[in-house]
Amino acid sequence: MKSEPITDFLDRATRFSESHNGQRLIVSAFSILAVLILLAFPGSVLAYIFGLPLIFFVPGFALVRLFFWKGTSVEAKFVLSLGMSILVVILLGLLLTLSPIGLMSSTTQASLIIFALGAVAIEARWLHADRVGKGVVPVVQEHKEEASGGKMDKVVVAMIATALVISAISFGLIVTAKYPSRTFFAMTDENGSADINVNQNVGGNITLMLQVKNGESGARTFTILFQNWNSTALGSWNVSKTVQKGDYWDYKTSIHLPLAGAFRLDFKLYIQEPGKAAIEYGELHLWIWVG
């Protein structure tokens, strides 16, 4: 009958997946396949199907096989794999953030596959999942539940301790982090349009609106310096203002145009933190034609 070969195949596949070598091979093959799919089909349904187990199950399962396999129930192994995967991902993220290579999708994928394959290799070579510790007397059947309970208590304590350590490290990084600047410097015409009329009449004025947002970590003194790059006919000036964190500074200026020709208007922005020297943040340039 056709069902017998199928049943026999399923039985053999089940026995293989329950064996230590089978699980080592499955974890390794799945990790490699998942990373290849993430690289080939980013953002696709396949990427989610293979990416979620790679993040939320495989790392923890590899750790469970290393440290908590013997005497732990199937249900406990599954729950531990989920919880420890989250801890592993957080720890890997912290290490990548602190490292020169940085935290990116490519480095995250690489760290996950290296961790999974490394854990499998260590378990296969040294810390076998079915090992019995030195001096440990095999537990008799009637005390199996009590032993499993003690094992789970140790696992829970280990997970809580790890979570507390990682949380403390994360909090320290948040408190001491140097946040990137979110300051911006923009220029529009007097009506707030970026479509500035660069063709001007001799003897007239060009009116511009310069806007600064303080995206630093505290109050800063901002200085705008105006210069005419290719002529001294338009003069030069500077203006300063202290701007609180997150606030805007809108400065309206009108520049007289006494001569015909092509002129480049240069606006430089300087930022000064209290007690420190001013630094040049950036420049805005505008070419105008006066005739």
C-alpha positions as CSV (number, residue, x, y, z in Angstrom):
1,M,0.0,0.0,0.0
2,K,1.1,3.6,-0.7
3,S,0.5,4.7,2.8
4,E,3.1,2.4,4.3
5,P,6.1,4.0,2.6
6,I,4.8,7.5,3.5
7,T,4.3,6.4,7.1
8,D,7.7,4.8,7.2
9,F,9.3,8.0,5.8
10,L,7.5,10.1,8.4
11,D,8.6,7.8,11.2
12,R,12.2,8.0,10.1
13,A,12.0,11.8,9.7
14,T,10.6,12.1,13.2
15,R,13.3,9.9,14.7
16,F,16.0,11.9,12.8
17,S,14.6,15.3,14.0
18,E,14.6,14.0,17.6
19,S,18.2,12.8,17.4
20,H,21.0,15.0,18.5
21,N,22.7,14.9,15.1
22,G,19.4,15.6,13.4
23,Q,18.7,18.7,15.5
24,R,22.2,19.9,14.9
25,L,21.8,19.6,11.2
26,I,18.3,21.1,11.2
27,V,19.5,24.2,13.2
28,S,22.5,24.7,11.0
29,A,20.7,24.2,7.7
30,F,17.7,26.4,8.7
31,S,20.0,29.2,9.9
32,I,21.9,29.2,6.6
33,L,18.7,29.0,4.5
34,A,17.0,31.8,6.5
35,V,19.9,34.2,6.1
36,L,20.1,33.4,2.3
37,I,16.3,34.1,2.0
38,L,16.6,37.4,4.0
39,L,19.4,38.5,1.7
40,A,17.6,37.4,-1.5
41,F,14.1,38.5,-0.7
42,P,14.2,41.3,1.9
43,G,10.8,42.4,3.1
44,S,8.9,39.5,1.5
45,V,6.6,37.0,3.0
46,L,9.3,34.4,2.9
47,A,11.6,36.7,4.8
48,Y,9.1,36.9,7.6
49,I,8.4,33.2,7.6
50,F,12.1,32.3,8.0
51,G,13.3,35.5,9.8
52,L,11.0,35.2,12.8
53,P,12.1,31.7,13.9
54,L,15.7,32.8,13.2
55,I,15.3,35.6,15.6
56,F,12.9,34.3,18.2
57,F,13.6,30.6,18.4
58,V,16.9,29.3,16.9
59,P,19.4,31.2,19.2
60,G,17.6,30.2,22.3
61,F,17.1,26.6,21.2
62,A,20.9,26.4,20.5
63,L,21.5,27.6,24.1
64,V,19.0,25.2,25.6
65,R,20.8,22.4,23.9
66,L,24.1,23.6,25.4
67,F,23.0,24.1,29.0
68,F,19.4,23.0,29.8
69,W,18.7,20.0,27.7
70,K,19.1,17.1,30.1
71,G,16.1,16.6,32.4
72,T,14.0,19.5,30.9
73,S,10.5,18.8,29.5
74,V,9.6,19.5,25.8
75,E,7.3,22.3,26.9
76,A,10.0,23.9,29.0
77,K,12.5,23.6,26.2
78,F,10.2,25.5,23.9
79,V,9.4,28.3,26.3
80,L,13.1,28.6,27.2
81,S,14.1,28.8,23.6
82,L,11.7,31.7,23.0
83,G,12.8,33.6,26.1
84,M,16.5,33.0,25.7
85,S,16.3,34.0,22.0
86,I,15.1,37.4,23.0
87,L,18.0,37.8,25.5
88,V,20.5,36.7,22.8
89,V,19.2,39.1,20.3
90,I,19.3,42.0,22.8
91,L,22.9,41.1,23.8
92,L,24.0,40.8,20.2
93,G,22.4,44.1,19.4
94,L,24.3,45.8,22.3
95,L,27.6,44.2,21.2
96,L,27.1,45.4,17.6
97,T,26.1,48.9,18.7
98,L,29.4,49.1,20.7
99,S,31.5,47.6,18.0
100,P,33.1,49.5,15.1
101,I,31.0,47.6,12.5
102,G,27.7,49.0,13.9
103,L,24.1,47.7,14.1
104,M,22.8,47.1,10.6
105,S,20.6,44.4,9.0
106,S,23.6,42.7,7.4
107,T,25.6,42.6,10.7
108,T,22.6,41.4,12.6
109,Q,22.0,38.6,10.2
110,A,25.7,37.7,10.3
111,S,25.8,37.7,14.1
112,L,22.7,35.5,14.3
113,I,24.1,32.8,12.0
114,I,27.5,32.9,13.6
115,F,26.0,32.5,17.1
116,A,23.7,29.6,16.0
117,L,26.5,27.7,14.1
118,G,29.0,28.4,16.9
119,A,26.6,27.1,19.6
120,V,25.9,24.0,17.5
121,A,29.6,23.4,17.0
122,I,30.4,23.8,20.7
123,E,27.6,21.5,21.7
124,A,28.7,18.9,19.2
125,R,32.3,19.0,20.1
126,W,32.5,19.7,23.9
127,L,29.2,20.4,25.7
128,H,27.0,17.5,24.5
129,A,23.3,18.0,25.2
130,D,23.0,14.5,26.7
131,R,26.0,14.9,28.9
132,V,25.9,14.0,32.6
133,G,27.9,16.2,35.0
134,K,30.8,14.8,36.9
135,G,29.8,13.3,40.2
136,V,26.1,13.5,39.4
137,V,24.1,10.4,40.4
138,P,21.4,9.5,37.9
139,V,18.0,10.5,39.2
140,V,15.5,7.6,39.8
141,Q,12.1,7.7,38.1
142,E,10.1,8.6,41.2
143,H,12.0,11.9,41.7
144,K,11.9,12.9,38.0
145,E,9.3,15.7,38.6
146,E,11.2,17.0,41.6
147,A,14.5,17.1,39.6
148,S,12.8,18.8,36.7
149,G,11.4,21.4,39.0
150,G,14.9,22.1,40.5
151,K,16.3,22.3,36.9
152,M,13.6,24.8,36.0
153,D,14.2,26.9,39.1
154,K,17.9,27.2,38.1
155,V,16.9,28.1,34.5
156,V,14.5,30.8,35.7
157,V,17.1,32.3,38.0
158,A,19.7,32.3,35.2
159,M,17.2,34.0,32.8
160,I,16.2,36.7,35.3
161,A,19.9,37.4,36.2
162,T,20.8,37.7,32.5
163,A,17.8,40.0,31.9
164,L,18.8,42.2,34.8
165,V,22.4,42.5,33.5
166,I,21.3,43.3,30.0
167,S,18.7,45.8,31.3
168,A,21.4,47.5,33.4
169,I,23.8,47.7,30.4
170,S,21.0,49.1,28.2
171,F,20.0,51.7,30.8
172,G,23.7,52.8,31.1
173,L,24.0,53.1,27.3
174,I,20.8,55.2,27.2
175,V,22.0,57.5,29.9
176,T,25.5,58.0,28.6
177,A,24.7,58.0,24.9
178,K,25.7,61.0,22.8
179,Y,22.7,61.6,20.7
180,P,23.2,62.7,17.1
181,S,22.5,66.3,16.1
182,R,19.1,67.1,14.7
183,T,19.8,70.8,14.0
184,F,18.8,72.0,10.6
185,F,19.5,75.2,8.6
186,A,17.2,76.2,5.8
187,M,16.6,79.1,3.4
188,T,13.4,80.2,1.6
189,D,12.0,83.3,0.1
190,E,10.1,85.8,2.2
191,N,6.9,83.8,1.7
192,G,8.4,80.5,2.9
193,S,8.8,79.0,-0.6
194,A,12.0,77.1,-1.6
195,D,11.4,78.3,-5.2
196,I,13.5,81.5,-4.8
197,N,13.5,84.0,-7.6
198,V,17.2,84.2,-8.5
199,N,16.8,86.9,-11.2
200,Q,16.8,90.3,-9.5
201,N,16.8,93.9,-10.6
202,V,19.8,96.3,-10.1
203,G,19.1,98.7,-7.2
204,G,16.5,96.3,-5.7
205,N,16.5,94.0,-2.7
206,I,16.3,90.3,-2.3
207,T,14.5,89.2,0.8
208,L,15.2,85.8,2.3
209,M,14.0,83.8,5.3
210,L,16.7,81.8,7.2
211,Q,15.4,79.2,9.6
212,V,17.4,77.3,12.3
213,K,16.1,74.5,14.5
214,N,18.0,73.7,17.6
215,G,18.3,69.9,17.5
216,E,21.1,69.8,20.1
217,S,20.8,68.4,23.6
218,G,20.4,71.8,25.2
219,A,20.3,75.6,24.7
220,R,22.8,76.8,22.1
221,T,23.9,80.2,20.7
222,F,23.6,80.3,17.0
223,T,25.4,82.8,14.7
224,I,24.6,83.4,11.1
225,L,27.4,84.9,9.1
226,F,26.7,86.5,5.6
227,Q,29.3,87.0,3.0
228,N,29.3,87.6,-0.7
229,W,31.7,85.0,-2.1
230,N,32.8,86.7,-5.3
231,S,32.4,90.4,-4.5
232,T,32.4,92.9,-1.6
233,A,29.6,95.0,-3.2
234,L,26.9,93.3,-1.1
235,G,28.8,93.7,2.2
236,S,28.8,91.2,5.1
237,W,27.2,90.9,8.5
238,N,26.5,88.5,11.3
239,V,23.7,88.0,13.8
240,S,23.4,85.8,16.9
241,K,20.7,84.4,19.1
242,T,20.4,81.8,21.9
243,V,17.8,79.2,21.0
244,Q,16.4,76.7,23.5
245,K,16.4,72.9,22.7
246,G,13.8,72.1,20.1
247,D,13.0,75.7,19.3
248,Y,13.2,77.5,16.0
249,W,14.8,80.8,15.0
250,D,13.4,82.5,11.9
251,Y,15.6,85.4,10.7
252,K,14.4,87.6,7.8
253,T,17.0,89.5,5.9
254,S,16.9,91.9,3.0
255,I,20.1,92.3,0.9
256,H,20.5,95.4,-1.3
257,L,21.7,94.7,-4.8
258,P,23.6,97.9,-6.1
259,L,25.4,96.3,-9.0
260,A,24.7,94.1,-12.0
261,G,26.3,90.7,-12.3
262,A,26.3,87.2,-10.9
263,F,26.7,86.9,-7.2
264,R,26.9,84.0,-4.8
265,L,25.3,84.6,-1.4
266,D,26.9,82.6,1.4
267,F,25.3,82.0,4.8
268,K,27.3,80.2,7.4
269,L,25.8,78.8,10.6
270,Y,27.9,78.5,13.8
271,I,26.8,76.7,17.0
272,Q,28.2,77.5,20.4
273,E,27.7,75.4,23.5
274,P,27.9,77.3,26.8
275,G,31.5,77.3,28.0
276,K,32.9,76.1,24.7
277,A,34.2,77.7,21.4
278,A,31.8,78.1,18.5
279,I,31.9,75.5,15.8
280,E,30.9,75.8,12.1
281,Y,27.8,73.7,11.5
282,G,27.1,74.2,7.8
283,E,26.7,76.6,4.9
284,L,23.9,77.7,2.5
285,H,24.7,79.1,-0.9
286,L,22.5,80.9,-3.4
287,W,23.5,82.2,-6.8
288,I,21.6,85.2,-8.1
289,W,21.7,87.2,-11.3
290,V,21.3,90.9,-11.1
291,G,20.5,92.9,-14.2
